[in-house]
Amino acid sequence: MIASVVATLGETSGNVQHIVDEFVDVPGVEIGDVDNAARRVPITIDSSAPNALEEITRRLQECRGVAFVDVVFVHFEDESESEPAANSQEMDKT
């Protein structure tokens, strides 16, 4: 499961790089482009399960200087989607 979130930093959050450094320590998190004047930080989360996604999002919200985290997009990887293609190839053989 892959999700895109945006962390909005508080007005008095201080040095953005210190907050980004905290984000980097969270497993499964990748930070987008950000500069020291930024108040919004784009983040991609790659998690193995919906529960893990929720835990990671909470952990980001608890980082010092973060006002809130918005979930922008979630992609649920459905492994069964690849199965019909295989089945249709077998049907073509008959």
DOTI-229815 format. One record per residue: x, y, z of N, C-alpha, C in turn; residue number from 1. Coordinates in Angstrom, 3 decimals, decimal comma. Example, Ala and Ser with C-alpha at 12.3 -4.5 7.8 and 13.67 -1.06 7.14 Angstrom:
@n.x=13,190&n.y=-5,690&n.z=7,800&ca.x=12,300&ca.y=-4,500&ca.z=7,800&c.x=13,200&c.y=-3,300&c.z=7,800&num=1
@n.x=12,850&n.y=-2,250&n.z=7,080&ca.x=13,670&ca.y=-1,060&ca.z=7,140&c.x=12,900&c.y=0,030&c.z=7,870&num=2
//
This chain:
@n.x=0,842&n.y=-1,159&n.z=0,000&ca.x=0,000&ca.y=0,000&ca.z=0,000&c.x=0,894&c.y=1,230&c.z=0,000&num=1
@n.x=0,562&n.y=2,156&n.z=-0,881&ca.x=1,331&ca.y=3,389&ca.z=-0,988&c.x=0,390&c.y=4,558&c.z=-0,744&num=2
@n.x=0,855&n.y=5,531&n.z=0,028&ca.x=0,046&ca.y=6,704&ca.z=0,319&c.x=0,873&c.y=7,968&c.z=0,150&num=3
@n.x=0,199&n.y=9,019&n.z=-0,260&ca.x=0,802&ca.y=10,346&ca.z=-0,307&c.x=0,139&c.y=11,177&c.z=0,777&num=4
@n.x=0,958&n.y=11,827&n.z=1,579&ca.x=0,447&ca.y=12,694&ca.z=2,631&c.x=1,188&c.y=14,023&c.z=2,572&num=5
@n.x=0,586&n.y=15,030&n.z=3,181&ca.x=1,232&ca.y=16,336&ca.z=3,296&c.x=1,230&c.y=16,713&c.z=4,767&num=6
@n.x=2,418&n.y=16,932&n.z=5,300&ca.x=2,547&ca.y=17,388&ca.z=6,688&c.x=2,585&c.y=18,909&c.z=6,669&num=7
@n.x=1,668&n.y=19,523&n.z=7,396&ca.x=1,649&ca.y=20,981&ca.z=7,525&c.x=2,323&c.y=21,334&c.z=8,835&num=8
@n.x=3,309&n.y=22,209&n.z=8,739&ca.x=4,088&ca.y=22,587&ca.z=9,909&c.x=3,448&c.y=23,782&c.z=10,600&num=9
@n.x=3,607&n.y=23,846&n.z=11,916&ca.x=3,079&ca.y=24,960&ca.z=12,688&c.x=3,849&c.y=26,238&c.z=12,404&num=10
@n.x=3,240&n.y=27,355&n.z=12,724&ca.x=3,863&ca.y=28,661&ca.z=12,486&c.x=5,167&c.y=28,821&c.z=13,258&num=11
@n.x=5,250&n.y=28,221&n.z=14,419&ca.x=6,448&ca.y=28,375&ca.z=15,255&c.x=7,277&c.y=27,095&c.z=15,272&num=12
@n.x=7,267&n.y=26,379&n.z=14,149&ca.x=7,937&ca.y=25,076&ca.z=14,122&c.x=9,456&c.y=25,166&c.z=14,056&num=13
@n.x=9,998&n.y=26,332&n.z=13,736&ca.x=11,446&ca.y=26,489&ca.z=13,724&c.x=12,088&c.y=25,974&c.z=12,450&num=14
@n.x=13,260&n.y=25,373&n.z=12,592&ca.x=14,035&ca.y=24,904&ca.z=11,457&c.x=13,365&c.y=23,697&c.z=10,800&num=15
@n.x=12,998&n.y=23,855&n.z=9,541&ca.x=12,310&ca.y=22,795&ca.z=8,800&c.x=13,191&c.y=21,553&c.z=8,682&num=16
@n.x=14,486&n.y=21,740&n.z=8,520&ca.x=15,386&ca.y=20,600&ca.z=8,335&c.x=15,378&c.y=19,664&c.z=9,543&num=17
@n.x=15,241&n.y=20,211&n.z=10,747&ca.x=15,173&ca.y=19,363&ca.z=11,942&c.x=13,921&c.y=18,485&c.z=11,925&num=18
@n.x=12,825&n.y=19,041&n.z=11,443&ca.x=11,579&ca.y=18,278&ca.z=11,364&c.x=11,694&c.y=17,205&c.z=10,288&num=19
@n.x=12,247&n.y=17,573&n.z=9,129&ca.x=12,444&ca.y=16,610&ca.z=8,039&c.x=13,355&c.y=15,479&c.z=8,508&num=20
@n.x=14,372&n.y=15,795&n.z=9,289&ca.x=15,267&ca.y=14,760&ca.z=9,819&c.x=14,500&c.y=13,762&c.z=10,685&num=21
@n.x=13,506&n.y=14,241&n.z=11,429&ca.x=12,664&ca.y=13,337&ca.z=12,221&c.x=11,835&c.y=12,437&c.z=11,315&num=22
@n.x=11,300&n.y=13,009&n.z=10,231&ca.x=10,504&ca.y=12,229&ca.z=9,280&c.x=11,328&c.y=11,105&c.z=8,665&num=23
@n.x=12,563&n.y=11,408&n.z=8,327&ca.x=13,431&ca.y=10,437&ca.z=7,659&c.x=13,669&c.y=9,213&c.z=8,539&num=24
@n.x=13,613&n.y=9,392&n.z=9,846&ca.x=13,830&ca.y=8,278&ca.z=10,774&c.x=12,650&c.y=7,310&c.z=10,835&num=25
@n.x=11,511&n.y=7,688&n.z=10,252&ca.x=10,316&ca.y=6,835&ca.z=10,279&c.x=10,423&c.y=5,832&c.z=9,130&num=26
@n.x=10,384&n.y=4,522&n.z=9,430&ca.x=10,494&ca.y=3,507&ca.z=8,375&c.x=9,354&c.y=3,606&c.z=7,368&num=27
@n.x=9,676&n.y=3,436&n.z=6,076&ca.x=8,678&ca.y=3,449&ca.z=5,026&c.x=8,323&c.y=4,828&c.z=4,514&num=28
@n.x=9,030&n.y=5,865&n.z=4,991&ca.x=8,712&ca.y=7,246&ca.z=4,631&c.x=9,764&c.y=7,787&c.z=3,671&num=29
@n.x=9,286&n.y=8,469&n.z=2,633&ca.x=10,173&ca.y=9,161&ca.z=1,697&c.x=9,699&c.y=10,608&c.z=1,588&num=30
@n.x=10,626&n.y=11,540&n.z=1,749&ca.x=10,299&ca.y=12,963&ca.z=1,771&c.x=10,466&c.y=13,556&c.z=0,377&num=31
@n.x=9,506&n.y=14,394&n.z=-0,039&ca.x=9,614&ca.y=15,105&ca.z=-1,311&c.x=10,499&c.y=16,327&c.z=-1,162&num=32
@n.x=10,559&n.y=17,132&n.z=-2,212&ca.x=11,372&ca.y=18,353&ca.z=-2,189&c.x=10,813&c.y=19,354&c.z=-1,187&num=33
@n.x=11,713&n.y=19,922&n.z=-0,415&ca.x=11,309&ca.y=20,896&ca.z=0,599&c.x=12,472&c.y=21,857&c.z=0,848&num=34
@n.x=12,145&n.y=23,097&n.z=1,200&ca.x=13,191&ca.y=24,051&ca.z=1,568&c.x=12,880&c.y=24,628&c.z=2,951&num=35
@n.x=13,773&n.y=25,433&n.z=3,467&ca.x=13,614&ca.y=25,941&ca.z=4,841&c.x=12,444&c.y=26,899&c.z=5,014&num=36
@n.x=11,904&n.y=27,428&n.z=3,926&ca.x=10,759&ca.y=28,327&ca.z=4,030&c.x=9,435&c.y=27,569&c.z=3,945&num=37
@n.x=9,502&n.y=26,282&n.z=3,705&ca.x=8,296&ca.y=25,470&ca.z=3,487&c.x=7,464&c.y=25,348&c.z=4,755&num=38
@n.x=6,170&n.y=25,335&n.z=4,582&ca.x=5,246&ca.y=25,055&ca.z=5,684&c.x=4,498&c.y=23,758&c.z=5,422&num=39
@n.x=4,673&n.y=23,219&n.z=4,209&ca.x=4,057&ca.y=21,934&ca.z=3,858&c.x=5,138&c.y=21,010&c.z=3,315&num=40
@n.x=5,116&n.y=19,770&n.z=3,786&ca.x=6,129&ca.y=18,800&ca.z=3,390&c.x=5,435&c.y=17,615&c.z=2,725&num=41
@n.x=5,715&n.y=17,368&n.z=1,425&ca.x=5,130&ca.y=16,204&ca.z=0,752&c.x=5,854&c.y=14,926&c.z=1,165&num=42
@n.x=5,081&n.y=13,887&n.z=1,459&ca.x=5,658&ca.y=12,632&ca.z=1,964&c.x=4,967&c.y=11,461&c.z=1,275&num=43
@n.x=5,751&n.y=10,446&n.z=0,929&ca.x=5,213&ca.y=9,192&ca.z=0,416&c.x=5,445&c.y=8,124&c.z=1,471&num=44
@n.x=4,410&n.y=7,329&n.z=1,727&ca.x=4,508&ca.y=6,236&ca.z=2,697&c.x=4,294&c.y=4,925&c.z=1,957&num=45
@n.x=5,209&n.y=4,001&n.z=2,144&ca.x=5,076&ca.y=2,654&ca.z=1,571&c.x=4,941&c.y=1,693&c.z=2,740&num=46
@n.x=3,734&n.y=1,146&n.z=2,910&ca.x=3,497&ca.y=0,272&ca.z=4,057&c.x=2,934&c.y=-1,060&c.z=3,594&num=47
@n.x=3,083&n.y=-2,045&n.z=4,429&ca.x=2,645&ca.y=-3,397&ca.z=4,086&c.x=1,176&c.y=-3,647&c.z=4,395&num=48
@n.x=0,565&n.y=-2,810&n.z=5,210&ca.x=-0,818&ca.y=-3,051&ca.z=5,632&c.x=-1,495&c.y=-1,737&c.z=6,015&num=49
@n.x=-2,830&n.y=-1,687&n.z=5,953&ca.x=-3,537&ca.y=-0,461&ca.z=6,352&c.x=-3,217&c.y=-0,022&c.z=7,781&num=50
@n.x=-3,067&n.y=-0,967&n.z=8,686&ca.x=-2,734&ca.y=-0,609&ca.z=10,070&c.x=-1,385&c.y=0,081&c.z=10,148&num=51
@n.x=-0,424&n.y=-0,406&n.z=9,364&ca.x=0,905&ca.y=0,199&ca.z=9,358&c.x=0,834&c.y=1,621&c.z=8,814&num=52
@n.x=0,026&n.y=1,836&n.z=7,790&ca.x=-0,148&ca.y=3,168&ca.z=7,224&c.x=-0,695&c.y=4,126&c.z=8,278&num=53
@n.x=-1,681&n.y=3,686&n.z=9,018&ca.x=-2,270&ca.y=4,518&ca.z=10,062&c.x=-1,252&c.y=4,819&c.z=11,162&num=54
@n.x=-0,469&n.y=3,830&n.z=11,552&ca.x=0,548&ca.y=4,029&ca.z=12,592&c.x=1,612&c.y=5,026&c.z=12,141&num=55
@n.x=2,039&n.y=4,909&n.z=10,890&ca.x=3,056&ca.y=5,825&ca.z=10,368&c.x=2,511&c.y=7,246&c.z=10,319&num=56
@n.x=1,268&n.y=7,395&n.z=9,877&ca.x=0,652&ca.y=8,721&ca.z=9,812&c.x=0,562&c.y=9,341&c.z=11,206&num=57
@n.x=0,167&n.y=8,549&n.z=12,189&ca.x=0,119&ca.y=9,055&ca.z=13,582&c.x=1,503&c.y=9,471&c.z=14,065&num=58
@n.x=2,496&n.y=8,644&n.z=13,734&ca.x=3,867&ca.y=8,955&ca.z=14,166&c.x=4,343&c.y=10,279&c.z=13,558&num=59
@n.x=3,989&n.y=10,518&n.z=12,284&ca.x=4,352&ca.y=11,790&ca.z=11,653&c.x=3,656&c.y=12,956&c.z=12,346&num=60
@n.x=2,390&n.y=12,762&n.z=12,718&ca.x=1,630&ca.y=13,816&ca.z=13,395&c.x=2,229&c.y=14,159&c.z=14,751&num=61
@n.x=2,877&n.y=13,199&n.z=15,367&ca.x=3,447&ca.y=13,412&ca.z=16,701&c.x=4,821&c.y=14,073&c.z=16,663&num=62
@n.x=5,396&n.y=14,246&n.z=15,471&ca.x=6,712&ca.y=14,878&ca.z=15,373&c.x=6,620&c.y=16,341&c.z=15,795&num=63
@n.x=7,653&n.y=16,792&n.z=16,449&ca.x=7,739&ca.y=18,174&ca.z=16,918&c.x=7,601&c.y=19,142&c.z=15,741&num=64
@n.x=6,729&n.y=20,140&n.z=15,863&ca.x=6,564&ca.y=21,161&ca.z=14,846&c.x=5,479&c.y=20,871&c.z=13,821&num=65
@n.x=4,871&n.y=19,682&n.z=13,868&ca.x=3,839&ca.y=19,323&ca.z=12,898&c.x=2,466&c.y=19,733&c.z=13,428&num=66
@n.x=1,742&n.y=20,530&n.z=12,635&ca.x=0,398&ca.y=20,944&ca.z=13,029&c.x=-0,599&c.y=19,835&c.z=12,713&num=67
@n.x=-0,521&n.y=19,275&n.z=11,504&ca.x=-1,386&ca.y=18,155&ca.z=11,130&c.x=-0,856&c.y=17,485&c.z=9,871&num=68
@n.x=-1,363&n.y=16,295&n.z=9,584&ca.x=-0,979&ca.y=15,529&ca.z=8,397&c.x=-2,251&c.y=15,176&c.z=7,638&num=69
@n.x=-2,287&n.y=15,552&n.z=6,359&ca.x=-3,423&ca.y=15,235&ca.z=5,495&c.x=-3,064&c.y=14,071&c.z=4,586&num=70
@n.x=-3,945&n.y=13,075&n.z=4,518&ca.x=-3,774&ca.y=11,980&ca.z=3,571&c.x=-4,359&c.y=12,458&c.z=2,253&num=71
@n.x=-3,536&n.y=12,461&n.z=1,201&ca.x=-3,937&ca.y=12,982&ca.z=-0,090&c.x=-4,370&c.y=11,858&c.z=-1,036&num=72
@n.x=-3,668&n.y=10,721&n.z=-0,976&ca.x=-3,932&ca.y=9,631&ca.z=-1,909&c.x=-3,511&c.y=8,321&c.z=-1,268&num=73
@n.x=-4,290&n.y=7,268&n.z=-1,502&ca.x=-3,931&ca.y=5,922&ca.z=-1,038&c.x=-4,161&c.y=4,955&c.z=-2,186&num=74
@n.x=-3,149&n.y=4,148&n.z=-2,467&ca.x=-3,262&ca.y=3,111&ca.z=-3,500&c.x=-3,193&c.y=1,751&c.z=-2,825&num=75
@n.x=-4,291&n.y=1,006&n.z=-2,919&ca.x=-4,342&ca.y=-0,337&ca.z=-2,362&c.x=-3,900&c.y=-1,300&c.z=-3,450&num=76
@n.x=-2,803&n.y=-1,965&n.z=-3,255&ca.x=-2,304&ca.y=-2,925&ca.z=-4,235&c.x=-3,106&c.y=-4,204&c.z=-4,114&num=77
@n.x=-3,845&n.y=-4,518&n.z=-5,153&ca.x=-4,673&ca.y=-5,711&ca.z=-5,170&c.x=-4,013&c.y=-6,755&c.z=-6,051&num=78
@n.x=-3,416&n.y=-7,753&n.z=-5,428&ca.x=-2,703&ca.y=-8,786&ca.z=-6,175&c.x=-3,636&c.y=-9,625&c.z=-7,025&num=79
@n.x=-4,917&n.y=-9,660&n.z=-6,712&ca.x=-5,853&ca.y=-10,460&ca.z=-7,486&c.x=-6,125&c.y=-9,842&c.z=-8,856&num=80
@n.x=-5,749&n.y=-8,568&n.z=-9,066&ca.x=-5,958&ca.y=-7,931&ca.z=-10,355&c.x=-5,169&c.y=-8,612&c.z=-11,462&num=81
@n.x=-4,030&n.y=-9,193&n.z=-11,127&ca.x=-3,206&ca.y=-9,837&ca.z=-12,146&c.x=-3,723&c.y=-11,231&c.z=-12,506&num=82
@n.x=-4,535&n.y=-11,825&n.z=-11,671&ca.x=-5,025&ca.y=-13,174&ca.z=-11,923&c.x=-5,977&c.y=-13,268&c.z=-13,110&num=83
@n.x=-6,936&n.y=-12,357&n.z=-13,314&ca.x=-7,840&ca.y=-12,488&ca.z=-14,456&c.x=-7,099&c.y=-12,503&c.z=-15,788&num=84
@n.x=-6,023&n.y=-11,748&n.z=-15,902&ca.x=-5,256&ca.y=-11,749&ca.z=-17,151&c.x=-4,693&c.y=-13,131&c.z=-17,427&num=85
@n.x=-4,197&n.y=-13,784&n.z=-16,399&ca.x=-3,659&ca.y=-15,137&ca.z=-16,564&c.x=-4,773&c.y=-16,096&c.z=-16,934&num=86
@n.x=-5,926&n.y=-15,951&n.z=-16,302&ca.x=-7,052&ca.y=-16,835&ca.z=-16,613&c.x=-7,562&c.y=-16,621&c.z=-18,029&num=87
@n.x=-7,573&n.y=-15,389&n.z=-18,501&ca.x=-8,075&ca.y=-15,131&ca.z=-19,852&c.x=-7,135&c.y=-15,696&c.z=-20,889&num=88
@n.x=-5,823&n.y=-15,747&n.z=-20,606&ca.x=-4,878&ca.y=-16,365&ca.z=-21,551&c.x=-5,137&c.y=-17,858&c.z=-21,641&num=89
@n.x=-5,462&n.y=-18,498&n.z=-20,522&ca.x=-5,757&ca.y=-19,922&ca.z=-20,546&c.x=-7,021&c.y=-20,196&c.z=-21,325&num=90
@n.x=-8,005&n.y=-19,308&n.z=-21,239&ca.x=-9,263&ca.y=-19,476&ca.z=-21,972&c.x=-9,025&c.y=-19,351&c.z=-23,466&num=91
@n.x=-8,095&n.y=-18,465&n.z=-23,866&ca.x=-7,793&ca.y=-18,296&ca.z=-25,273&c.x=-7,196&c.y=-19,554&c.z=-25,888&num=92
@n.x=-6,529&n.y=-20,363&n.z=-25,082&ca.x=-5,886&ca.y=-21,592&ca.z=-25,573&c.x=-6,906&c.y=-22,672&c.z=-25,888&num=93
@n.x=-8,099&n.y=-22,607&n.z=-25,294&ca.x=-9,092&ca.y=-23,662&ca.z=-25,488&c.x=-9,944&c.y=-23,450&c.z=-26,704&num=94
//
